[in-house]
Amino acid sequence: MSWLYSFIDLLFYALNLAILIRVIVSWLNVSPYNPLISFIYQITDPIILPLRRIIPPLGMIDITPIIAILLLSILQQILLSLLAAALR
């Protein structure tokens, strides 16, 4: 397609990967002051925190990252479909 299509696809892939890394880090004892971890939290907080206010945890399980990845995937498909239609 175009470079814009590839860029948007890569951006959503990176966001999903960052959320997955955030989930794995939450299971481990990693310092939040680590620059890489801090960067991951800065990227994912605008997505995760608003959802956390809406979606309560199920006991000790936080399903917010799963919902965030699902919503990002839906948004990605919509944006890429619109872009593909516009490029035709």
Distance bins in CASP14 RR format, pairs under 12 A and 6 or more apart:
PFRMAT RR
TARGET T0000
AUTHOR 0000-0000-0000
RMODE 2
METHOD distances of the structure
MODEL  1
1 7 0 0 0 0 0 1 0 0 0 0 0
1 8 0 0 0 0 1 0 0 0 0 0 0
1 9 0 0 0 0 1 0 0 0 0 0 0
1 80 0 0 0 0 1 0 0 0 0 0 0
1 81 0 0 0 0 0 1 0 0 0 0 0
1 83 1 0 0 1 0 0 0 0 0 0 0
1 84 1 0 0 1 0 0 0 0 0 0 0
1 85 0 0 0 0 0 1 0 0 0 0 0
1 86 0 0 0 0 0 1 0 0 0 0 0
1 87 1 0 0 1 0 0 0 0 0 0 0
1 88 0 0 0 0 0 1 0 0 0 0 0
2 8 0 0 0 0 1 0 0 0 0 0 0
2 9 0 0 0 0 0 1 0 0 0 0 0
2 80 0 0 0 0 0 1 0 0 0 0 0
2 83 1 0 0 1 0 0 0 0 0 0 0
2 84 0 0 0 0 1 0 0 0 0 0 0
2 86 0 0 0 0 1 0 0 0 0 0 0
2 87 1 0 1 0 0 0 0 0 0 0 0
2 88 0 0 0 0 0 1 0 0 0 0 0
3 9 0 0 0 0 0 1 0 0 0 0 0
3 10 0 0 0 0 0 1 0 0 0 0 0
3 83 0 0 0 0 0 1 0 0 0 0 0
3 87 0 0 0 0 0 1 0 0 0 0 0
4 10 0 0 0 0 0 1 0 0 0 0 0
4 11 0 0 0 0 0 1 0 0 0 0 0
4 79 0 0 0 0 0 1 0 0 0 0 0
4 80 0 0 0 0 1 0 0 0 0 0 0
4 82 0 0 0 0 0 1 0 0 0 0 0
4 83 1 0 0 1 0 0 0 0 0 0 0
4 84 0 0 0 0 0 1 0 0 0 0 0
4 86 0 0 0 0 1 0 0 0 0 0 0
4 87 0 0 0 0 1 0 0 0 0 0 0
5 11 0 0 0 0 0 1 0 0 0 0 0
5 12 0 0 0 0 0 1 0 0 0 0 0
5 76 0 0 0 0 0 1 0 0 0 0 0
5 79 0 0 0 0 1 0 0 0 0 0 0
5 80 1 0 0 1 0 0 0 0 0 0 0
5 81 0 0 0 0 0 1 0 0 0 0 0
5 82 0 0 0 0 0 1 0 0 0 0 0
5 83 1 0 1 0 0 0 0 0 0 0 0
5 84 1 0 0 1 0 0 0 0 0 0 0
5 85 0 0 0 0 0 1 0 0 0 0 0
5 86 0 0 0 0 1 0 0 0 0 0 0
5 87 1 0 0 1 0 0 0 0 0 0 0
5 88 0 0 0 0 0 1 0 0 0 0 0
6 12 0 0 0 0 0 1 0 0 0 0 0
6 13 0 0 0 0 0 1 0 0 0 0 0
6 80 0 0 0 0 0 1 0 0 0 0 0
6 83 0 0 0 0 0 1 0 0 0 0 0
6 84 0 0 0 0 0 1 0 0 0 0 0
6 87 0 0 0 0 0 1 0 0 0 0 0
7 13 0 0 0 0 0 1 0 0 0 0 0
7 14 0 0 0 0 0 1 0 0 0 0 0
7 79 0 0 0 0 0 1 0 0 0 0 0
7 80 0 0 0 0 0 1 0 0 0 0 0
7 83 0 0 0 0 0 1 0 0 0 0 0
8 14 0 0 0 0 0 1 0 0 0 0 0
8 15 0 0 0 0 0 1 0 0 0 0 0
8 72 0 0 0 0 0 1 0 0 0 0 0
8 75 0 0 0 0 0 1 0 0 0 0 0
8 76 1 0 0 1 0 0 0 0 0 0 0
8 77 0 0 0 0 0 1 0 0 0 0 0
8 78 0 0 0 0 0 1 0 0 0 0 0
8 79 1 0 1 0 0 0 0 0 0 0 0
8 80 1 0 0 1 0 0 0 0 0 0 0
8 81 0 0 0 0 0 1 0 0 0 0 0
8 82 0 0 0 0 0 1 0 0 0 0 0
8 83 1 0 0 1 0 0 0 0 0 0 0
8 84 0 0 0 0 0 1 0 0 0 0 0
8 87 0 0 0 0 0 1 0 0 0 0 0
9 15 0 0 0 0 0 1 0 0 0 0 0
9 16 0 0 0 0 0 1 0 0 0 0 0
9 72 0 0 0 0 0 1 0 0 0 0 0
9 73 0 0 0 0 0 1 0 0 0 0 0
9 76 1 0 0 1 0 0 0 0 0 0 0
9 77 0 0 0 0 0 1 0 0 0 0 0
9 79 0 0 0 0 1 0 0 0 0 0 0
9 80 1 0 0 1 0 0 0 0 0 0 0
9 81 0 0 0 0 0 1 0 0 0 0 0
9 83 0 0 0 0 1 0 0 0 0 0 0
9 84 0 0 0 0 0 1 0 0 0 0 0
10 16 0 0 0 0 0 1 0 0 0 0 0
10 17 0 0 0 0 0 1 0 0 0 0 0
10 76 0 0 0 0 0 1 0 0 0 0 0
10 80 0 0 0 0 0 1 0 0 0 0 0
11 17 0 0 0 0 0 1 0 0 0 0 0
11 18 0 0 0 0 0 1 0 0 0 0 0
11 43 0 0 0 0 0 1 0 0 0 0 0
11 72 0 0 0 0 1 0 0 0 0 0 0
11 75 0 0 0 0 0 1 0 0 0 0 0
11 76 0 0 0 0 1 0 0 0 0 0 0
11 79 0 0 0 0 1 0 0 0 0 0 0
11 80 0 0 0 0 0 1 0 0 0 0 0
12 18 0 0 0 0 0 1 0 0 0 0 0
12 19 0 0 0 0 0 1 0 0 0 0 0
12 47 0 0 0 0 0 1 0 0 0 0 0
12 68 0 0 0 0 0 1 0 0 0 0 0
12 69 0 0 0 0 1 0 0 0 0 0 0
12 71 0 0 0 0 0 1 0 0 0 0 0
12 72 1 0 1 0 0 0 0 0 0 0 0
12 73 1 0 0 1 0 0 0 0 0 0 0
12 74 0 0 0 0 0 1 0 0 0 0 0
12 75 1 0 0 1 0 0 0 0 0 0 0
12 76 1 0 1 0 0 0 0 0 0 0 0
12 77 0 0 0 0 1 0 0 0 0 0 0
12 78 0 0 0 0 0 1 0 0 0 0 0
12 79 0 0 0 0 1 0 0 0 0 0 0
12 80 0 0 0 0 1 0 0 0 0 0 0
13 19 0 0 0 0 0 1 0 0 0 0 0
13 20 0 0 0 0 0 1 0 0 0 0 0
13 69 0 0 0 0 0 1 0 0 0 0 0
13 72 0 0 0 0 1 0 0 0 0 0 0
13 73 0 0 0 0 0 1 0 0 0 0 0
13 76 0 0 0 0 1 0 0 0 0 0 0
13 80 0 0 0 0 0 1 0 0 0 0 0
14 20 0 0 0 0 0 1 0 0 0 0 0
14 21 0 0 0 0 0 1 0 0 0 0 0
14 39 0 0 0 0 0 1 0 0 0 0 0
14 40 0 0 0 0 0 1 0 0 0 0 0
14 43 0 0 0 0 1 0 0 0 0 0 0
14 44 0 0 0 0 0 1 0 0 0 0 0
14 72 0 0 0 0 0 1 0 0 0 0 0
14 76 0 0 0 0 0 1 0 0 0 0 0
15 21 0 0 0 0 0 1 0 0 0 0 0
15 22 0 0 0 0 0 1 0 0 0 0 0
15 40 0 0 0 0 0 1 0 0 0 0 0
15 43 1 0 0 1 0 0 0 0 0 0 0
15 44 1 0 0 1 0 0 0 0 0 0 0
15 45 0 0 0 0 0 1 0 0 0 0 0
15 46 0 0 0 0 0 1 0 0 0 0 0
15 47 1 0 0 1 0 0 0 0 0 0 0
15 48 0 0 0 0 0 1 0 0 0 0 0
15 65 0 0 0 0 0 1 0 0 0 0 0
15 68 0 0 0 0 1 0 0 0 0 0 0
15 69 0 0 0 0 1 0 0 0 0 0 0
15 71 0 0 0 0 0 1 0 0 0 0 0
15 72 1 0 1 0 0 0 0 0 0 0 0
15 73 0 0 0 0 0 1 0 0 0 0 0
15 75 0 0 0 0 1 0 0 0 0 0 0
15 76 0 0 0 0 1 0 0 0 0 0 0
16 22 0 0 0 0 0 1 0 0 0 0 0
16 23 0 0 0 0 0 1 0 0 0 0 0
16 43 0 0 0 0 0 1 0 0 0 0 0
16 44 0 0 0 0 0 1 0 0 0 0 0
16 47 0 0 0 0 0 1 0 0 0 0 0
16 65 0 0 0 0 1 0 0 0 0 0 0
16 66 0 0 0 0 0 1 0 0 0 0 0
16 68 0 0 0 0 1 0 0 0 0 0 0
16 69 1 0 1 0 0 0 0 0 0 0 0
16 70 0 0 0 0 0 1 0 0 0 0 0
16 71 0 0 0 0 0 1 0 0 0 0 0
16 72 1 0 0 1 0 0 0 0 0 0 0
16 73 1 0 0 1 0 0 0 0 0 0 0
16 75 0 0 0 0 0 1 0 0 0 0 0
16 76 0 0 0 0 1 0 0 0 0 0 0
17 23 0 0 0 0 0 1 0 0 0 0 0
17 24 0 0 0 0 0 1 0 0 0 0 0
17 40 0 0 0 0 1 0 0 0 0 0 0
17 43 0 0 0 0 1 0 0 0 0 0 0
17 44 0 0 0 0 0 1 0 0 0 0 0
17 65 0 0 0 0 0 1 0 0 0 0 0
17 69 0 0 0 0 1 0 0 0 0 0 0
17 72 0 0 0 0 0 1 0 0 0 0 0
18 24 0 0 0 0 0 1 0 0 0 0 0
18 25 0 0 0 0 0 1 0 0 0 0 0
18 36 0 0 0 0 0 1 0 0 0 0 0
18 37 0 0 0 0 0 1 0 0 0 0 0
18 39 0 0 0 0 1 0 0 0 0 0 0
18 40 1 0 1 0 0 0 0 0 0 0 0
18 41 0 0 0 0 1 0 0 0 0 0 0
18 42 0 0 0 0 1 0 0 0 0 0 0
18 43 1 0 1 0 0 0 0 0 0 0 0
18 44 1 0 1 0 0 0 0 0 0 0 0
18 45 0 0 0 0 0 1 0 0 0 0 0
18 46 0 0 0 0 0 1 0 0 0 0 0
18 47 0 0 0 0 1 0 0 0 0 0 0
18 48 0 0 0 0 1 0 0 0 0 0 0
18 65 0 0 0 0 0 1 0 0 0 0 0
18 68 0 0 0 0 0 1 0 0 0 0 0
18 69 0 0 0 0 0 1 0 0 0 0 0
18 72 0 0 0 0 0 1 0 0 0 0 0
19 25 0 0 0 0 0 1 0 0 0 0 0
19 26 0 0 0 0 0 1 0 0 0 0 0
19 40 0 0 0 0 1 0 0 0 0 0 0
19 41 0 0 0 0 0 1 0 0 0 0 0
19 43 0 0 0 0 1 0 0 0 0 0 0
19 44 1 0 1 0 0 0 0 0 0 0 0
19 45 0 0 0 0 0 1 0 0 0 0 0
19 46 0 0 0 0 0 1 0 0 0 0 0
19 47 1 0 0 1 0 0 0 0 0 0 0
19 48 1 0 0 1 0 0 0 0 0 0 0
19 51 0 0 0 0 0 1 0 0 0 0 0
19 62 0 0 0 0 0 1 0 0 0 0 0
19 64 0 0 0 0 1 0 0 0 0 0 0
19 65 1 0 1 0 0 0 0 0 0 0 0
19 66 0 0 0 0 1 0 0 0 0 0 0
19 67 0 0 0 0 0 1 0 0 0 0 0
19 68 1 0 1 0 0 0 0 0 0 0 0
19 69 1 0 1 0 0 0 0 0 0 0 0
19 70 0 0 0 0 0 1 0 0 0 0 0
19 71 0 0 0 0 0 1 0 0 0 0 0
19 72 1 0 0 1 0 0 0 0 0 0 0
19 73 0 0 0 0 0 1 0 0 0 0 0
20 26 0 0 0 0 0 1 0 0 0 0 0
20 27 0 0 0 0 0 1 0 0 0 0 0
20 40 0 0 0 0 1 0 0 0 0 0 0
20 44 0 0 0 0 1 0 0 0 0 0 0
20 65 1 0 0 1 0 0 0 0 0 0 0
20 66 0 0 0 0 0 1 0 0 0 0 0
20 68 0 0 0 0 0 1 0 0 0 0 0
20 69 1 0 0 1 0 0 0 0 0 0 0
20 72 0 0 0 0 0 1 0 0 0 0 0
21 27 0 0 0 0 0 1 0 0 0 0 0
21 28 0 0 0 0 0 1 0 0 0 0 0
21 30 0 0 0 0 0 1 0 0 0 0 0
21 34 0 0 0 0 0 1 0 0 0 0 0
21 36 0 0 0 0 1 0 0 0 0 0 0
21 37 0 0 0 0 1 0 0 0 0 0 0
21 39 0 0 0 0 0 1 0 0 0 0 0
21 40 1 0 1 0 0 0 0 0 0 0 0
21 41 0 0 0 0 1 0 0 0 0 0 0
21 43 0 0 0 0 1 0 0 0 0 0 0
21 44 0 0 0 0 1 0 0 0 0 0 0
21 65 0 0 0 0 0 1 0 0 0 0 0
22 28 0 0 0 0 0 1 0 0 0 0 0
22 30 0 0 0 0 0 1 0 0 0 0 0
22 32 0 0 0 0 0 1 0 0 0 0 0
22 36 0 0 0 0 0 1 0 0 0 0 0
22 37 0 0 0 0 1 0 0 0 0 0 0
22 38 0 0 0 0 0 1 0 0 0 0 0
22 39 0 0 0 0 0 1 0 0 0 0 0
22 40 1 0 1 0 0 0 0 0 0 0 0
22 41 1 0 0 1 0 0 0 0 0 0 0
22 42 0 0 0 0 0 1 0 0 0 0 0
22 43 0 0 0 0 1 0 0 0 0 0 0
22 44 1 0 1 0 0 0 0 0 0 0 0
22 45 0 0 0 0 1 0 0 0 0 0 0
22 47 0 0 0 0 1 0 0 0 0 0 0
22 48 1 0 0 1 0 0 0 0 0 0 0
22 49 0 0 0 0 0 1 0 0 0 0 0
22 62 0 0 0 0 0 1 0 0 0 0 0
22 64 0 0 0 0 0 1 0 0 0 0 0
22 65 1 0 0 1 0 0 0 0 0 0 0
22 68 0 0 0 0 1 0 0 0 0 0 0
22 69 0 0 0 0 0 1 0 0 0 0 0
23 40 0 0 0 0 0 1 0 0 0 0 0
23 41 0 0 0 0 0 1 0 0 0 0 0
23 44 0 0 0 0 1 0 0 0 0 0 0
23 48 0 0 0 0 1 0 0 0 0 0 0
23 61 0 0 0 0 0 1 0 0 0 0 0
23 62 0 0 0 0 1 0 0 0 0 0 0
23 63 0 0 0 0 0 1 0 0 0 0 0
23 64 0 0 0 0 1 0 0 0 0 0 0
23 65 1 0 1 0 0 0 0 0 0 0 0
23 66 0 0 0 0 1 0 0 0 0 0 0
23 68 0 0 0 0 1 0 0 0 0 0 0
23 69 0 0 0 0 1 0 0 0 0 0 0
24 30 0 0 0 0 1 0 0 0 0 0 0
24 37 0 0 0 0 0 1 0 0 0 0 0
24 40 0 0 0 0 1 0 0 0 0 0 0
24 65 0 0 0 0 0 1 0 0 0 0 0
25 31 0 0 0 0 1 0 0 0 0 0 0
25 32 0 0 0 0 1 0 0 0 0 0 0
25 34 0 0 0 0 1 0 0 0 0 0 0
25 36 0 0 0 0 1 0 0 0 0 0 0
25 37 1 0 1 0 0 0 0 0 0 0 0
25 38 0 0 0 0 0 1 0 0 0 0 0
25 39 0 0 0 0 0 1 0 0 0 0 0
25 40 1 0 0 1 0 0 0 0 0 0 0
25 41 0 0 0 0 1 0 0 0 0 0 0
25 44 0 0 0 0 0 1 0 0 0 0 0
25 65 0 0 0 0 0 1 0 0 0 0 0
26 32 0 0 0 0 0 1 0 0 0 0 0
26 37 0 0 0 0 0 1 0 0 0 0 0
26 40 0 0 0 0 0 1 0 0 0 0 0
26 41 0 0 0 0 0 1 0 0 0 0 0
26 44 0 0 0 0 0 1 0 0 0 0 0
26 48 0 0 0 0 0 1 0 0 0 0 0
26 60 0 0 0 0 0 1 0 0 0 0 0
26 61 0 0 0 0 0 1 0 0 0 0 0
26 62 0 0 0 0 1 0 0 0 0 0 0
26 64 0 0 0 0 0 1 0 0 0 0 0
26 65 0 0 0 0 1 0 0 0 0 0 0
27 60 0 0 0 0 0 1 0 0 0 0 0
27 61 0 0 0 0 0 1 0 0 0 0 0
27 62 0 0 0 0 0 1 0 0 0 0 0
27 65 0 0 0 0 0 1 0 0 0 0 0
28 34 0 0 0 0 0 1 0 0 0 0 0
28 37 0 0 0 0 1 0 0 0 0 0 0
29 37 0 0 0 0 0 1 0 0 0 0 0
30 36 0 0 0 0 1 0 0 0 0 0 0
30 37 1 0 1 0 0 0 0 0 0 0 0
30 38 0 0 0 0 0 1 0 0 0 0 0
30 40 0 0 0 0 1 0 0 0 0 0 0
30 41 0 0 0 0 0 1 0 0 0 0 0
31 37 1 0 0 1 0 0 0 0 0 0 0
31 38 0 0 0 0 1 0 0 0 0 0 0
31 41 0 0 0 0 0 1 0 0 0 0 0
32 38 1 0 0 1 0 0 0 0 0 0 0
32 39 0 0 0 0 0 1 0 0 0 0 0
32 40 0 0 0 0 1 0 0 0 0 0 0
32 41 1 0 0 1 0 0 0 0 0 0 0
32 42 0 0 0 0 0 1 0 0 0 0 0
32 45 0 0 0 0 0 1 0 0 0 0 0
33 39 0 0 0 0 0 1 0 0 0 0 0
33 41 0 0 0 0 0 1 0 0 0 0 0
34 40 0 0 0 0 1 0 0 0 0 0 0
34 41 0 0 0 0 1 0 0 0 0 0 0
35 41 0 0 0 0 0 1 0 0 0 0 0
35 42 0 0 0 0 0 1 0 0 0 0 0
36 42 0 0 0 0 0 1 0 0 0 0 0
36 43 0 0 0 0 0 1 0 0 0 0 0
37 43 0 0 0 0 0 1 0 0 0 0 0
37 44 0 0 0 0 0 1 0 0 0 0 0
38 44 0 0 0 0 0 1 0 0 0 0 0
38 45 0 0 0 0 0 1 0 0 0 0 0
39 45 0 0 0 0 0 1 0 0 0 0 0
40 47 0 0 0 0 0 1 0 0 0 0 0
40 48 0 0 0 0 0 1 0 0 0 0 0
40 65 0 0 0 0 0 1 0 0 0 0 0
41 47 0 0 0 0 0 1 0 0 0 0 0
41 48 0 0 0 0 1 0 0 0 0 0 0
41 49 0 0 0 0 1 0 0 0 0 0 0
42 48 0 0 0 0 0 1 0 0 0 0 0
42 49 0 0 0 0 0 1 0 0 0 0 0
43 49 0 0 0 0 0 1 0 0 0 0 0
43 68 0 0 0 0 0 1 0 0 0 0 0
44 50 0 0 0 0 0 1 0 0 0 0 0
44 51 0 0 0 0 0 1 0 0 0 0 0
44 52 0 0 0 0 0 1 0 0 0 0 0
44 64 0 0 0 0 0 1 0 0 0 0 0
44 65 0 0 0 0 1 0 0 0 0 0 0
44 68 1 0 0 1 0 0 0 0 0 0 0
44 69 0 0 0 0 0 1 0 0 0 0 0
44 72 0 0 0 0 0 1 0 0 0 0 0
45 51 0 0 0 0 0 1 0 0 0 0 0
45 52 0 0 0 0 1 0 0 0 0 0 0
45 64 0 0 0 0 0 1 0 0 0 0 0
45 68 0 0 0 0 0 1 0 0 0 0 0
46 52 0 0 0 0 0 1 0 0 0 0 0
46 68 0 0 0 0 0 1 0 0 0 0 0
46 72 0 0 0 0 0 1 0 0 0 0 0
47 64 0 0 0 0 1 0 0 0 0 0 0
47 65 0 0 0 0 1 0 0 0 0 0 0
47 67 0 0 0 0 1 0 0 0 0 0 0
47 68 1 0 1 0 0 0 0 0 0 0 0
47 69 0 0 0 0 1 0 0 0 0 0 0
47 70 0 0 0 0 0 1 0 0 0 0 0
47 71 0 0 0 0 1 0 0 0 0 0 0
47 72 1 0 0 1 0 0 0 0 0 0 0
47 75 0 0 0 0 0 1 0 0 0 0 0
48 54 0 0 0 0 0 1 0 0 0 0 0
48 55 0 0 0 0 0 1 0 0 0 0 0
48 62 0 0 0 0 1 0 0 0 0 0 0
48 63 0 0 0 0 0 1 0 0 0 0 0
48 64 1 0 1 0 0 0 0 0 0 0 0
48 65 1 0 0 1 0 0 0 0 0 0 0
48 66 0 0 0 0 0 1 0 0 0 0 0
48 67 0 0 0 0 1 0 0 0 0 0 0
48 68 1 0 1 0 0 0 0 0 0 0 0
48 69 0 0 0 0 0 1 0 0 0 0 0
48 71 0 0 0 0 0 1 0 0 0 0 0
48 72 0 0 0 0 0 1 0 0 0 0 0
49 55 0 0 0 0 0 1 0 0 0 0 0
49 62 0 0 0 0 0 1 0 0 0 0 0
49 64 0 0 0 0 1 0 0 0 0 0 0
49 65 0 0 0 0 0 1 0 0 0 0 0
49 68 0 0 0 0 0 1 0 0 0 0 0
50 64 0 0 0 0 1 0 0 0 0 0 0
50 67 0 0 0 0 0 1 0 0 0 0 0
50 68 0 0 0 0 1 0 0 0 0 0 0
50 71 0 0 0 0 0 1 0 0 0 0 0
51 57 0 0 0 0 0 1 0 0 0 0 0
51 62 0 0 0 0 1 0 0 0 0 0 0
51 63 0 0 0 0 1 0 0 0 0 0 0
51 64 1 0 1 0 0 0 0 0 0 0 0
51 65 0 0 0 0 1 0 0 0 0 0 0
51 66 0 0 0 0 1 0 0 0 0 0 0
51 67 1 0 1 0 0 0 0 0 0 0 0
51 68 1 0 1 0 0 0 0 0 0 0 0
51 69 0 0 0 0 0 1 0 0 0 0 0
51 70 0 0 0 0 0 1 0 0 0 0 0
51 71 1 0 0 1 0 0 0 0 0 0 0
51 72 0 0 0 0 0 1 0 0 0 0 0
52 62 1 0 0 1 0 0 0 0 0 0 0
52 63 0 0 0 0 0 1 0 0 0 0 0
52 64 1 0 1 0 0 0 0 0 0 0 0
52 65 0 0 0 0 1 0 0 0 0 0 0
52 67 0 0 0 0 1 0 0 0 0 0 0
52 68 0 0 0 0 1 0 0 0 0 0 0
53 64 0 0 0 0 1 0 0 0 0 0 0
54 63 0 0 0 0 0 1 0 0 0 0 0
54 64 0 0 0 0 1 0 0 0 0 0 0
54 67 0 0 0 0 1 0 0 0 0 0 0
54 68 0 0 0 0 0 1 0 0 0 0 0
54 71 0 0 0 0 0 1 0 0 0 0 0
55 61 0 0 0 0 0 1 0 0 0 0 0
55 62 0 0 0 0 1 0 0 0 0 0 0
55 63 1 0 0 1 0 0 0 0 0 0 0
55 64 1 0 1 0 0 0 0 0 0 0 0
55 65 0 0 0 0 0 1 0 0 0 0 0
55 66 0 0 0 0 1 0 0 0 0 0 0
55 67 1 0 1 0 0 0 0 0 0 0 0
55 68 0 0 0 0 1 0 0 0 0 0 0
55 70 0 0 0 0 0 1 0 0 0 0 0
55 71 0 0 0 0 0 1 0 0 0 0 0
56 62 0 0 0 0 1 0 0 0 0 0 0
56 63 0 0 0 0 1 0 0 0 0 0 0
56 64 0 0 0 0 1 0 0 0 0 0 0
56 67 0 0 0 0 0 1 0 0 0 0 0
57 63 1 0 0 1 0 0 0 0 0 0 0
57 64 1 0 0 1 0 0 0 0 0 0 0
57 65 0 0 0 0 0 1 0 0 0 0 0
57 66 0 0 0 0 0 1 0 0 0 0 0
57 67 0 0 0 0 0 1 0 0 0 0 0
58 64 0 0 0 0 0 1 0 0 0 0 0
58 66 0 0 0 0 0 1 0 0 0 0 0
58 67 0 0 0 0 0 1 0 0 0 0 0
62 68 0 0 0 0 0 1 0 0 0 0 0
63 69 0 0 0 0 0 1 0 0 0 0 0
63 70 0 0 0 0 1 0 0 0 0 0 0
64 70 0 0 0 0 0 1 0 0 0 0 0
64 71 0 0 0 0 0 1 0 0 0 0 0
65 71 0 0 0 0 0 1 0 0 0 0 0
65 72 0 0 0 0 0 1 0 0 0 0 0
66 72 0 0 0 0 0 1 0 0 0 0 0
66 73 0 0 0 0 0 1 0 0 0 0 0
67 73 0 0 0 0 0 1 0 0 0 0 0
67 74 0 0 0 0 0 1 0 0 0 0 0
68 74 0 0 0 0 0 1 0 0 0 0 0
68 75 0 0 0 0 0 1 0 0 0 0 0
69 75 0 0 0 0 0 1 0 0 0 0 0
69 76 0 0 0 0 0 1 0 0 0 0 0
70 76 0 0 0 0 0 1 0 0 0 0 0
70 77 0 0 0 0 0 1 0 0 0 0 0
71 77 0 0 0 0 0 1 0 0 0 0 0
71 78 0 0 0 0 0 1 0 0 0 0 0
72 78 0 0 0 0 0 1 0 0 0 0 0
72 79 0 0 0 0 0 1 0 0 0 0 0
73 79 0 0 0 0 0 1 0 0 0 0 0
73 80 0 0 0 0 0 1 0 0 0 0 0
74 80 0 0 0 0 0 1 0 0 0 0 0
74 81 0 0 0 0 0 1 0 0 0 0 0
75 81 0 0 0 0 0 1 0 0 0 0 0
75 82 0 0 0 0 0 1 0 0 0 0 0
76 82 0 0 0 0 0 1 0 0 0 0 0
76 83 0 0 0 0 0 1 0 0 0 0 0
77 83 0 0 0 0 0 1 0 0 0 0 0
77 84 0 0 0 0 0 1 0 0 0 0 0
78 84 0 0 0 0 0 1 0 0 0 0 0
78 85 0 0 0 0 0 1 0 0 0 0 0
79 85 0 0 0 0 0 1 0 0 0 0 0
79 86 0 0 0 0 0 1 0 0 0 0 0
80 86 0 0 0 0 0 1 0 0 0 0 0
80 87 0 0 0 0 0 1 0 0 0 0 0
81 87 0 0 0 0 0 1 0 0 0 0 0
81 88 0 0 0 0 0 1 0 0 0 0 0
82 88 0 0 0 0 0 1 0 0 0 0 0
END
